[in-house]
Amino acid sequence: MRYLVPALLLVVAGGLLLLRGFAAEKPPADRPIGALIVVQDERGIIVGTHPLTDAKQIEALEGFFPDYRDRPSSRTAGAWRPGYTVYFDTGDGRSLRVTVSPPSIEANVWTVNHGDLPIKGDFHKFVADLVPPAKSQPATPMPAAWGESMNGLSGRLTVVPEGLKLGRRHVVSVELKNDSNTSFAVIDQPRLEAELSAGRKSIPDDSLSLPQSGPIPNPQWGVIPPSASLNIRVDLTTAGVSTDGPALLIVGGKMWKLALGTYELRTVVVAEKSKDGPDNQWVGRLTLPPVEIVIPKPSSK
């Protein structure tokens, strides 16, 4: 059995580790080996994903964001919710993220979190012309409603299949929203308690058989202003992905190998007081609404 072992990347605002190891030949060092476009609606809910492996499509996608690899900056920054998040897999264990404005606003801009920059070309048409995600792997949307607020924060969970050509796993993200009138600091590697069930039967995890590889970044603190939210990827991305095995779900220190069927994932975010953390750090136990995960039968070709 061969394993695809990507490096770890935990990123605020929905980071994803992308498409490692699917190219037949190693591409030039100056070109990404893959890309992923994550589509979000006006509420910030993920409504689709577009993995790209074609070299010409990836080159065209890069053209919308001049010099994005140099992480350019601008003095202009608008208050807009992302319509798209684009990830480029550089082929060396890293991915580069670009956030793009939605088509519903007048601004046509992108950012690497250092100010807004104009998009070069018609990015929105490019996305609209892409083939929709396969029906056999639909994106699982976030719950429309937030969970119950606790100590000023509420939260919700999203689980979507990741576009790894040589293996299958799920991207798990926690979105935290500040319901209070004061800012809170949260860690980007929160402790999670996770339980998976099918029907009323609890599914035991299989963590002991999990191969891992790659560096683990140091935890970072992020600040959530009042009425704002923060999206954090929380699944383990250093896990080896079997090239011929079942879809993996790896979260809260547990791993499940998912066969065809319907599952329910329940999670609790646990934050204890850190003596080395900021004074305004959030502390508490936040129960997130359960999320349904469907593993469909692959469509016949």
matplotlib code that plots the C-alpha trace (Angstrom):
import matplotlib.pyplot as plt

x = [0.0, 1.3, 0.8, 0.5, 2.0, 1.4, 3.0, 1.1, -0.5, -3.0, -4.2, -6.6, -9.6, -10.1, -6.6, -6.3, -3.4, -3.7, -3.3, 0.1, 1.6, -0.8, 1.4, 2.8, 6.1, 7.5, 6.5, 8.9, 10.0, 8.3, 4.8, 2.4, 1.5, -2.1, -4.7, -8.0, -10.8, -13.2, -16.5, -18.4, -21.8, -22.8, -23.0, -19.5, -20.9, -18.8, -20.9, -18.4, -14.8, -12.9, -9.6, -7.4, -4.7, -4.4, -1.3, -2.9, -5.8, -3.4, -1.4, -4.5, -5.6, -2.2, -2.6, -5.5, -3.2, 0.0, 3.1, 1.0, 4.0, 5.8, 2.9, 2.3, 0.8, -1.5, -2.6, -6.2, -8.4, -12.1, -14.5, -15.7, -16.5, -14.5, -16.3, -13.5, -10.4, -7.7, -4.9, -1.8, 0.2, 3.8, 4.9, 7.4, 5.0, 3.6, 0.5, -0.1, -3.5, -5.2, -8.6, -10.9, -13.9, -17.3, -19.1, -21.9, -19.8, -18.5, -14.8, -13.0, -10.0, -7.8, -5.6, -2.9, -4.0, -1.8, -4.4, -6.6, -5.2, -7.0, -7.8, -6.2, -8.9, -12.3, -11.8, -15.5, -16.2, -13.2, -14.8, -18.3, -16.9, -15.4, -17.1, -19.2, -17.9, -18.7, -22.1, -20.5, -18.5, -20.8, -19.6, -21.1, -22.3, -22.0, -25.1, -27.1, -27.4, -24.6, -24.3, -25.3, -23.1, -20.7, -18.7, -19.2, -18.3, -20.5, -19.3, -20.1, -18.3, -17.8, -16.6, -15.9, -14.0, -10.5, -9.5, -6.5, -6.3, -4.4, -6.4, -9.5, -9.8, -11.9, -11.1, -12.6, -12.9, -14.2, -15.7, -15.8, -18.0, -17.6, -21.1, -19.8, -18.7, -15.0, -12.3, -11.2, -7.9, -8.1, -5.4, -5.2, -4.7, -7.6, -8.2, -11.2, -13.2, -14.7, -17.2, -18.4, -21.6, -23.7, -27.4, -27.2, -24.0, -20.7, -17.9, -14.5, -11.5, -8.5, -5.7, -3.1, -2.8, -2.2, 1.2, 2.3, 5.0, 5.9, 6.6, 4.1, 4.0, 4.0, 0.6, -0.4, -2.9, -5.6, -7.9, -11.7, -13.2, -16.8, -19.3, -16.5, -15.7, -12.6, -12.3, -9.6, -8.7, -8.5, -8.0, -4.6, -2.9, 0.3, -1.5, -0.6, -3.4, -3.8, -3.9, -6.5, -8.3, -11.4, -12.1, -10.3, -11.7, -8.9, -9.8, -9.5, -6.6, -8.8, -9.0, -11.8, -11.8, -15.2, -17.0, -20.2, -22.9, -24.1, -22.3, -22.7, -19.7, -20.0, -17.3, -16.5, -13.9, -12.0, -9.9, -8.1, -6.2, -2.7, -0.2, 1.8, -1.3, -2.7, -4.9, -8.0, -7.8, -11.1, -11.6, -14.4, -16.0, -18.0, -20.3, -20.7, -23.8, -23.4, -22.5, -23.8, -21.1, -22.3, -19.9, -21.7, -21.2, -18.8, -20.4, -19.7, -17.5]
y = [0.0, 3.4, 6.5, 10.1, 12.0, 15.8, 18.2, 20.0, 23.4, 24.8, 28.2, 30.8, 31.5, 28.1, 26.9, 23.8, 21.6, 20.7, 18.1, 16.6, 13.9, 13.6, 14.9, 12.3, 14.2, 16.8, 20.3, 23.2, 24.7, 28.0, 26.5, 25.1, 21.4, 22.0, 24.5, 24.5, 27.1, 27.2, 28.9, 30.6, 32.3, 35.6, 34.0, 32.5, 29.0, 26.8, 25.8, 24.2, 23.4, 23.3, 21.3, 22.1, 19.8, 21.1, 23.1, 25.6, 26.2, 26.7, 29.2, 31.1, 31.1, 32.6, 35.3, 36.9, 37.6, 39.2, 38.5, 36.7, 34.6, 37.7, 38.4, 42.0, 44.6, 47.6, 50.6, 49.9, 47.4, 47.0, 45.2, 42.4, 38.8, 36.4, 35.0, 32.6, 31.3, 30.0, 27.7, 27.0, 23.8, 24.7, 21.0, 21.5, 20.9, 24.4, 26.0, 29.7, 31.2, 34.1, 35.5, 36.9, 39.3, 38.0, 39.0, 40.6, 43.7, 46.5, 45.9, 43.3, 42.6, 40.0, 39.9, 37.9, 39.7, 42.7, 45.0, 44.8, 44.5, 44.6, 41.3, 41.2, 39.8, 38.2, 35.8, 35.4, 34.2, 31.8, 30.2, 30.1, 28.3, 25.5, 22.2, 21.9, 19.6, 15.9, 14.9, 11.9, 14.1, 17.1, 19.7, 19.4, 22.9, 24.6, 24.6, 27.8, 28.5, 29.0, 26.9, 28.2, 31.1, 30.4, 33.0, 35.4, 33.0, 30.8, 28.3, 26.0, 23.2, 22.5, 19.2, 19.0, 16.4, 17.4, 17.2, 14.8, 12.8, 9.9, 9.6, 10.8, 12.8, 15.5, 19.1, 20.0, 23.7, 25.4, 28.9, 31.0, 34.1, 36.8, 37.6, 40.0, 43.7, 42.9, 41.3, 37.7, 36.0, 32.3, 29.8, 28.4, 24.9, 24.5, 21.3, 19.4, 16.5, 14.6, 11.7, 10.0, 8.0, 6.2, 6.1, 5.7, 3.6, 5.2, 4.6, 3.7, 5.6, 3.9, 6.3, 3.6, 2.7, 6.3, 7.1, 10.7, 12.9, 16.6, 19.5, 20.8, 24.6, 26.5, 27.6, 31.2, 33.5, 35.3, 38.1, 38.1, 41.6, 42.0, 40.8, 39.2, 35.5, 33.4, 30.2, 27.6, 24.3, 21.7, 18.3, 16.7, 17.3, 15.4, 12.0, 9.6, 9.2, 5.8, 5.8, 3.0, 3.2, 4.7, 8.3, 9.6, 11.8, 13.0, 15.4, 15.8, 13.3, 10.6, 9.0, 7.2, 5.3, 6.0, 3.5, 4.2, 5.6, 8.6, 9.7, 12.4, 14.3, 16.0, 18.2, 20.4, 23.2, 23.2, 26.3, 26.4, 29.4, 29.6, 31.3, 32.4, 33.6, 37.1, 38.6, 38.6, 34.9, 33.1, 30.3, 27.7, 24.7, 25.4, 22.7, 22.9, 21.8, 18.3, 17.9, 15.1, 13.5, 11.5, 9.1, 8.4, 5.6, 6.7, 7.4, 5.0, 6.3]
z = [0.0, -0.9, 1.2, 0.3, 3.3, 3.1, 5.5, 8.2, 7.5, 10.1, 8.9, 10.3, 8.0, 6.6, 5.4, 3.4, 2.4, -1.2, -3.8, -3.1, -5.2, -8.2, -11.0, -13.3, -13.6, -11.2, -12.6, -12.9, -9.6, -10.5, -11.0, -8.4, -8.8, -8.0, -6.8, -5.0, -5.1, -2.2, -2.9, -0.1, 0.0, 1.7, 5.1, 4.9, 4.3, 2.0, -1.0, -3.3, -4.1, -7.4, -7.4, -10.4, -11.8, -15.3, -15.9, -18.2, -15.8, -12.9, -14.9, -15.9, -12.2, -11.1, -13.7, -11.8, -8.8, -10.0, -7.9, -5.3, -4.3, -3.1, -0.6, -1.9, 0.4, -0.1, 2.1, 1.0, 2.9, 2.7, 5.1, 3.0, 3.6, 1.4, -1.6, -2.6, -1.0, -3.4, -2.4, -4.5, -3.7, -4.3, -4.3, -1.4, 1.5, 1.5, 0.2, -0.6, 0.2, -1.7, -0.5, -3.1, -2.8, -3.7, -7.0, -5.0, -4.1, -6.3, -5.4, -7.5, -5.3, -3.6, -0.6, 1.2, 4.5, 3.7, 2.1, -1.0, -4.5, -7.9, -9.7, -13.2, -15.5, -15.0, -12.1, -11.4, -15.0, -14.8, -11.7, -13.2, -16.3, -14.2, -14.1, -10.9, -8.2, -8.7, -7.2, -5.7, -3.3, -2.4, 0.0, 3.4, 4.3, 7.6, 9.8, 9.0, 12.8, 15.3, 18.4, 21.8, 23.0, 25.9, 27.7, 24.7, 21.9, 19.7, 17.1, 14.3, 12.3, 8.7, 7.1, 3.4, 1.2, 0.2, -3.4, -3.0, -6.2, -4.7, -1.5, 0.3, 3.6, 5.0, 5.9, 9.3, 10.2, 13.3, 13.0, 16.1, 16.4, 19.1, 20.5, 23.1, 23.2, 23.9, 21.9, 22.6, 21.8, 20.7, 19.9, 16.3, 17.6, 20.0, 21.9, 20.6, 22.0, 19.1, 18.8, 15.7, 15.4, 12.8, 13.8, 17.5, 17.5, 18.5, 16.1, 17.7, 16.4, 14.7, 15.8, 16.5, 12.8, 11.7, 10.0, 10.3, 8.8, 8.7, 11.0, 13.5, 13.6, 16.9, 18.1, 17.3, 19.0, 17.0, 18.1, 17.3, 17.5, 18.6, 16.0, 13.9, 13.3, 12.8, 10.8, 11.9, 10.2, 13.0, 11.3, 11.3, 7.9, 8.7, 8.5, 5.7, 3.2, 1.8, -2.0, -2.2, 1.1, 2.6, 3.2, 6.4, 9.1, 11.5, 14.3, 18.0, 18.2, 16.6, 13.2, 11.5, 8.2, 6.7, 4.6, 2.6, 4.8, 6.9, 10.1, 12.7, 14.1, 17.5, 18.8, 21.8, 21.8, 25.1, 26.0, 29.4, 30.8, 29.4, 31.6, 28.6, 26.7, 26.3, 29.1, 26.9, 26.0, 25.8, 28.3, 28.4, 26.8, 23.6, 22.3, 18.5, 16.6, 15.2, 11.5, 9.2, 7.0, 4.0, 2.2, -1.1, -3.6, -6.3, -9.6, -12.3, -15.2]

ax = plt.figure().add_subplot(projection="3d")
ax.plot(x, y, z, "-o")
ax.set_aspect("equal")
plt.show()
